[in-house]
Amino acid sequence: MKTVLFVLVSFLAVTALLSGIMLISNPDGKIMNLSVSLLEGTPFKDFTIPGVLLAVLVGGTNLLAVFFNLKRQAGRYNWALAGGIFITGWIIGQLILIGASHWLQAFYLVIGILVILIAYQLKGKWAV
């Protein structure tokens, strides 16, 4: 389970950081085949702030989870748990603000839930 968790948080870190950087550098979203019209009815006029939030909260937290897992430090599962909570919250926020618009939302929601469950298990909070 440790390896599965490491692979999942590594995947989340890389994809969230790259996606966040792409959104920051191209706030119109075209580089990711997104339209600013997706943001109608949200507090955002373009993808800059969502890109920063994605890179920092989701990408940064999962990158710290990767780092602390490599170092085998005591709080490594807490960082993974936080990373799972952030990606799950990110996707739920997307679903609330813009609705379901792509299959990747379900994909990342499942990954987030898996990270939460595996990290919680590895913390020793429940036995399976």
Sequence and secondary structure as in RCSB ss.txt:
>XXXX:A:sequence
MKTVLFVLVSFLAVTALLSGIMLISNPDGKIMNLSVSLLEGTPFKDFTIPGVLLAVLVGGTNLLAVFFNLKRQAG
RYNWALAGGIFITGWIIGQLILIGASHWLQAFYLVIGILVILIAYQLKGKWAV
>XXXX:A:secstr
 HHHHHHHHHHHHHHHHHHHHHHHH TT GGGT  GGGGTTSS SSSHHHHHHIIIIIIIHHHHHHHHHHTT TT
HHHHHHHHHHHHHHHHHHHHHHT    HHHHHHHHHHHHHHHHHHHHTTSS  
